[in-house]
Amino acid sequence: MDVQRAYVGATRLDDPVLPPMKGDLAGVLPTLFLTSTRDWFFGGTSLFHRAMMHAGNEPELVVFEAFNHGFWENPTLPESDEADRIAVSFFSKHLKARWPWTPNLSFRHQVLRSLRGNLIGGQLSMRSSSIDC
């Protein structure tokens, strides 16, 4: 079986749900893109970031040097902490009016670590390369 077909199932390959760049990006919520120069999805992330900008959205692109995809999952890397701090800053900026308190950075850092896979709450999104986190 074709690997691509196994992944997408019956979804048409030109459906915007698969390559979101082909959909209507107007009004997409603020989005954070974290990637690295050795990330397999670096090119797609860069293109998607630009498409979001051209659609008038508020994307932020942060590129780390010489790491593979998902490098921030390695807690021994100082850059992992930096990526978390960038994400905390992004969410603090965009959720400021929605958070009833302002916890200290270490608390927010722990929250990001524990909830990394569940950060899309209908108010904004965080994208790891071209894959929702």
Secondary structure as the mmCIF struct_conf table of DSSP 4:
data_model
#
loop_
_struct_conf.conf_type_id
_struct_conf.id
_struct_conf.beg_label_comp_id
_struct_conf.beg_label_asym_id
_struct_conf.beg_label_seq_id
_struct_conf.end_label_comp_id
_struct_conf.end_label_asym_id
_struct_conf.end_label_seq_id
HELX_RH_AL_P HELX_RH_AL_P1 VAL A 3 VAL A 8
TURN_TY1_P TURN_TY1_P1 GLY A 9 ALA A 10
BEND BEND1 THR A 11 THR A 11
TURN_TY1_P TURN_TY1_P2 LEU A 13 ASP A 14
TURN_TY1_P TURN_TY1_P3 PRO A 16 VAL A 17
BEND BEND2 LEU A 18 PRO A 19
HELX_RH_3T_P HELX_RH_3T_P1 PRO A 20 LYS A 22
BEND BEND3 GLY A 23 GLY A 23
TURN_TY1_P TURN_TY1_P4 ALA A 26 GLY A 27
HELX_LH_PP_P HELX_LH_PP_P1 VAL A 28 PRO A 30
STRN STRN1 THR A 31 SER A 36
TURN_TY1_P TURN_TY1_P5 THR A 37 ARG A 38
TURN_TY1_P TURN_TY1_P6 TRP A 40 PHE A 41
HELX_RH_AL_P HELX_RH_AL_P2 PHE A 42 HIS A 54
TURN_TY1_P TURN_TY1_P7 ALA A 55 GLY A 56
STRN STRN2 PRO A 59 PHE A 64
BEND BEND4 GLU A 65 ALA A 66
TURN_TY1_P TURN_TY1_P8 HIS A 69 GLY A 70
HELX_RH_3T_P HELX_RH_3T_P2 PHE A 71 GLU A 73
TURN_TY1_P TURN_TY1_P9 PRO A 75 THR A 76
HELX_RH_AL_P HELX_RH_AL_P3 PRO A 78 LEU A 95
HELX_RH_3T_P HELX_RH_3T_P3 LYS A 96 ARG A 98
BEND BEND5 PRO A 100 TRP A 101
HELX_RH_AL_P HELX_RH_AL_P4 LEU A 105 LEU A 115
HELX_RH_3T_P HELX_RH_3T_P4 ARG A 116 ASN A 118
BEND BEND6 GLY A 122 GLN A 123
STRN STRN3 SER A 125 SER A 128
TURN_TY1_P TURN_TY1_P10 SER A 129 SER A 130
STRN STRN4 ILE A 131 ASP A 132
#
